[in-house]
Structure formats: C-alpha cells, structure tokens
Amino acid sequence: MENQRLLLCILDGWGVPQSGQESAITPETAPFVSSLSQHKHVQLNASGAAVGLLEGLQGNSEVGHLTIGAGAIYSSAHKIMSSAIEDGSIATKKEWATLLHNVHQNNGVLHIFSLLSKGAIHADLQHLLSITQLLHKQNVTIKLHAILDGRDSAPGSAYTFLETIKKETPFINICSIIGRDWALDRTQNWEKILKAYNMIIHAQGSKFDETEEVVTDCLETEEYLDPHVHRDYQGFQHDVDHFLFLGIRSDRMWQIATALSDANYQGGAPQNTARAWLCMRPYHNTLMMPYLFADPARLNPLGYILEEHGIAQARIAESEKQAHVTFFFDNQKPLPGNTKKLIADSYPNQEEHYSASLPTNSITRHAINTIEEGVPFILINYAASDILGHSGDMELAQSGIACVDRGLDHLVRTAEEHNYTVLITADHGNAECITHQGKPFTSHTTNPVPFIVVGQHTFTHTSGGLSDVAPTVLSYFGITPPEHFTGKSLCRW
C-alpha cells in the first residue's frame, strides 16, 4: 500500500495490571499510555502455550519476541529440552554419548554450570536435578558451579534451591557459588566474566564449608553475590575434567562459555579440545563446542517478508537488547542494506545504578529522527520497564515506567504528524507486579500484555496472542500472510 508508514513499539516487561498485584504501571506513572485507552485496545496472551512454553509458565523476552516476529507459535527451547529429559531421549543423542565416553575414558570429573532458577527462562532447576540423577546412574562424578538468580526467581530462593539439591541429589559436589550479574553478563563486560572464570578454573573466591554460610546474608542480593569457593575445591583439572553448560538461552551464556573454552581468552583459558565441553544449545556461532539441542528451524519471519516486498525498515533498541529487534525478526538471514539498525548504548544493569532516562531518551531520539526520515516500518524495543521491573523496588520501577511513558508521548505525537500508524504492545509482563502479598516480586508474570493501535482501524478480534502481531503488521501493508503465519490479523485498516 502506497505511502503506508507503521511504527511498532515493544515495551519490554509491560503487562496488564491484575487485582492483588502492586503495579508500577498506573495512571500517575504512565499518564500517556493510560490516555491511549481512548484508542480501543485488546489484551494479548504472552505466556504458557501462547508462546510455546509449558502451560502456566511466565513469558520471557526470547519466546515473546520470537513469537511476535514469527507470526506463529514455536515450541520453546525449554519445552523441547524438558520433553527430552523427561522421556529419556536426551540419553540417545550422540553428543551425550560422546561426553560420557570421554568422562569414563579419562576416569574424570564432569563440571556442571547452571543457574539455580525455576523461572525456566535461562535455566530450570528440574533440568539440573534430572540430568544429574541420570549422570549419577552412569557413575559420573559431578561438580556443580551454582549461579544464583535473584531475577527470574523470588529473592531468597537460593537457600531453598541449594537445600533441594542437597536433599534430592546428595552426590553432587557444590564447588562454587556466584551471582548471575558476574557469571551471566551479556554486555561484553569481560571483567565480570573474569571473576567467574577465575572462580571456576583457579578456585579463586571467598572460602566456604556449608552453602548456608554463603546465602544466608544475601537474600535480596543473590544476583550480585561475589565468587565463593568450597574449601576443598582445587580448580579445574584440564587433563581429566569435562564441562556441561545447562543454560537455556544463548544471550547470557556465550560470554562465559567463550571464556572457559577459548584458549585465547584474556584470563588464560585452558588448551582444550571441543570434546571436553558440551552445551545444551548452540550459544554462539564462534563457539566450536558440541551441543545437544539445535535451534528449531523457523520459516521466514516478519522482517524477512517485509524485505521481500521492498519495505524499508529500521530497528532500534539498547545494545543489550539488540537481538530483540534483529535476530527474532530476521532469522539470522542476511538482509540487503535497506534495513537500518540504530542501537543505543546500554548502561550499568545493576538496578541501583541504572538511569532509565539515558538509554530510553537515546532510543526516543533515534526513533524521532527515523520517523522524520519517513522509513516505512520502524521497530523499537524499550527496555527500562523490564530492567527496573526486575528490581522489586517500586520507586525504581516507577521511574522506568515514567521515563518510557514520556518517550512514547513524544514519539507518538511525532509519528502522528508524519502520518504513521502506531502499534504498542509488550513481550511479557513484569513491571505491573512489583510486589505481591507484601513481598518484592522480581520475576516476569503470566499476565496478558496490551495491544494498542493509534491510527485509523477497526479491531476484528477482542483478544489474541503475540503470534497475531506480525499478521496484523502485514495486513497493514496489504501483504497476505504466508501459510506458516498461523496467527491472525487483529485489525481491519
């Protein structure tokens, strides 16, 4: 359709507030978004089966953005892994057999790196328990490097998780404990990764005898726990030890996996062959390590289809979140030069140091400039509502919501002046539930997310899911969705 211009804004972690949950999203903190209620809006399911997860699981950024971009529901990596672990088919994979063969041949030890979480976003405690029980039956000696969560699980969960491990899998040697802020950095802050590396390889860190000594005093700061090492742990023995990474998502795994396996890493990584390492997924195309579960094949997503129809695009996000507007919409396919990527800098992600205004304002400026250029399709991801929603701190979360709301105010007004239709939605919930039953709530939610349209339209459905967003975008441009887009258009234009 000639002269059609569309702006799609994804508000990371902006769910619809529910009764009984204390929300940072209110008419006072988000007056502009609240005023958009005059534009009829619908609610979209962004959790569980609607995004390819097991029923009842909270949504997350990976499955949320993937589903938005795919126009369809794909089984998530977590669901695929869970099924293979539950039915035992994981043990039939050749990579699994090779790992066991190498461990037994070298009379060695298997180190396991895992986030302790029930969030099923970056890790699942049940995966750890089930896999280690399977390994124990194969007479494998297991050393665990435990990463504390504090974001996808409630503050204080670490104590319970560690006690569960000791009770259900007493044969595991818990060798080290560290917060995810250090071990799972994804901002290329290699100084953080070096702390985790030295802990695992060289046994550097505060010494402990019992795990409760470590976690008792960090109930609300688990994410930032400094390296701790069991008094008997002597470090990684390169000639006999092997390594298994249990991380589900790649974004927080590729740096630590690189550091531990790359001989050129600045920390002086060991000279190892790839057979010494096994990952759950292919964490990065530069990592020459075997993995158990390949990324599921996806047919052409939204960005690729728009490209095929000659529609110029722009993608805008913070550097930490750039995959949210690139990978999940392009399927890693090389696109010609008319897809413009404007990536704003991220700022320190420890919540007490995070200033939402800096990256949010940068994204807004990029977006306004792009609107004034008249790029037909603009995709934006605002991150502050999710980053600060994880804090469990109402004041911080409200500051993030207010900042995004102000940015949207400027953005939408500029878009309307330049004849853009604006779609506003979210990938999952978070900031709409900061405290629950009087306690900080730091994880994502199962709440629905809004789908707001600013422009001439008629809603054809009163509800839907994230898989309906891409078909709606295509219908705006007069493009018939391909058969693999199983979602539906929510609007008539």
Summary of the structure (lengths in Angstrom):
residues: 493
radius of gyration: 22.8
end to end distance: 11.0
largest distance: 70.1
contacts: 1819
relative contact order: 0.20
helix: 38%
strand: 19%
